Structures are given as structure tokens and as C-alpha cells.
């Protein structure tokens, strides 16, 4: 079984009908022992040409410019790549998965939303954005942590790597089936604070 942690940088938020991805990142966890021991496999990142100029406000968040993506793959090609190697029992995961699911339709697969799960598993965390959880749970002190994969912040590859580390930690605390069940609950049933999810 494969769990694929994904992250997107985009030209805008979900409410923008023109918004499209401008970078994808994924980090895979591969099951090596039943029932739930997973190991980190690969981290991949690729710039994506959204097909129109990246708004200045978005560039200020992630630093991706029009020149950087000029010769990059199309969104359709990038999304097709994200399906490669995914068997029928594979699982996608993302931090606040509603965002990634808005841009990437994969209805045949189960999803883990690490934001939803963190709200239940770690209510004592001061915030539940990815970077805060990484510090609260000391993810950067885990054996095998690779600092070069975790930077720069607000980029798709590093954020997918941190998400994968978070899933690894969650699987030490709860069963996979419970994470999948929590992830299916409506987002509005979770207490929301005014915070970015990354």
C-alpha cells in the first residue's frame, strides 16, 4: 500500500474560479509490514504552468514567478502524474485536503486530511497549521529527518514532506482506519481558528 502526501501551490484560493496549480509536490509512504508500519519513499516536486499570469498576491506567498513556470508542464499533465503508481488500495493525504481535492479530482481513492485528524488527535497544539504541528510534535527530531527536503517553506515539495512526517506520527498514535474515518467528517464540524493551514 502507498500513502501519497500531496501539496499544491496555486494562483489563488478555492473561491477564485480561475485559480490553478503552479507547483505540485508529493512524498510517498510505502507499507513494509502489516498492519501499519510505513517508511518514507520519495519526495518529488515540479513547477506547473497554470496557463495565465500568476497574480502578484500569490507570488508573494510562494515566490513562484511566471518566468519560473514558463517552460513547465501543464496542470493536466501534472495531475496525471499524481496518479502514477497509485494502486486501487492507495491513499492520498494532504493538510486540509479540501484544498487539494478542489484542484485534483480523485474520487476513486480514500483521503486522509491531516488537519482534521490533528484537531482530534492533538487538541493541545497551539494551532493546527502544518508548520505549528511540525514544531509541537517535534517532527524535525524524528529519526531519518532530512532538513533539505523541508525547505523552503510554502513550497509544494517541502510541505508534502512535512505532511508525510505528520502522517507517520499519526499512524503511531491511531489506526489507519480511524484516520480515514475522521477525514470523512464535514469540515464545519471541527472548531476553526483564524489560521492558515500551512
C-alpha positions, -999 to 999 in steps of 0.1 A, spaced: 0 0 0 11 35 -8 1 67 10 9 97 -11 11 131 7 5 159 -18 6 196 -17 -1 223 -43 10 259 -47 -17 278 -67 -25 311 -84 -54 317 -59 -77 302 -33 -106 279 -40 -131 308 -42 -113 321 -74 -128 303 -104 -97 310 -124 -73 296 -98 -50 268 -110 -20 249 -96 15 263 -103 35 237 -84 29 201 -72 48 181 -46 43 147 -32 60 124 -7 52 87 -7 49 64 23 52 27 15 38 0 38 66 -25 45 50 -45 73 14 -53 83 -6 -38 99 7 -3 97 45 2 95 52 27 67 85 40 55 93 72 36 100 65 -1 104 96 -24 98 133 -24 90 149 -58 83 185 -68 76 201 -101 66 235 -113 34 238 -134 25 264 -160 -11 275 -150 -18 289 -184 -21 325 -174 -1 351 -154 4 343 -117 -12 371 -96 12 392 -76 -6 383 -43 1 346 -49 37 352 -59 42 369 -26 31 338 -7 51 311 -25 76 331 -46 68 313 -79 70 337 -109 58 335 -145 93 331 -157 99 301 -134 69 282 -149 72 294 -185 85 260 -198 69 238 -172 42 211 -176 5 218 -179 -19 213 -150 -34 183 -168 0 166 -172 9 173 -135 -24 159 -123 -20 128 -145 15 123 -129 0 123 -94 -20 92 -103 11 73 -114 20 43 -92 -13 45 -73 -29 11 -70 -66 7 -60 -58 5 -23 -35 35 -23 -45 66 -2 -39 103 -8 -33 127 21 -30 164 24 -31 191 51 -67 205 48 -74 181 20 -104 200 8 -80 224 -9 -61 198 -28 -93 179 -37 -107 211 -52 -79 212 -78 -73 174 -81 -103 151 -85 -96 115 -74 -130 101 -63 -118 65 -66 -93 69 -37 -96 74 0 -81 105 16 -65 114 49 -70 150 59 -42 157 84 -58 190 95 -90 172 106 -70 144 122 -48 168 141 -78 186 155 -89 153 172 -55 138 180 -36 169 192 -62 193 206 -35 208 229 -15 221 199 -15 259 200 -25 260 163 -32 233 138 -14 246 107 13 223 93 43 243 105 30 246 140 22 209 143 57 201 130 72 220 159 46 209 185 52 172 176 89 176 171 87 161 136 121 176 127 137 155 155 124 122 141 150 96 131 157 99 94 145 135 91 161 152 61 162 190 65 170 196 29 135 182 20 117 205 44 127 239 29 118 264 16 85 269 34 53 274 14 66 253 -15 49 221 -26 77 196 -21 87 206 14 51 209 25 43 174 12 73 161 31 62 176 64 27 162 57 41 127 52 61 131 85 29 141 102 10 111 89 39 88 100 34 102 135 -3 99 134 -1 62 125 19 57 157 -9 71 177 -40 58 158 -50 31 134 -52 39 97 -89 31 97 -96 58 123 -76 84 104 -97 77 73 -129 79 94 -120 112 109 -111 126 75 -146 119 62 -163 142 87 -176 175 74 -150 204 79 -177 226 95 -179 201 124 -144 209 135 -136 240 156 -120 266 132 -94 291 144 -83 320 122 -52 304 109 -36 295 76 -34 257 71 2 257 61 
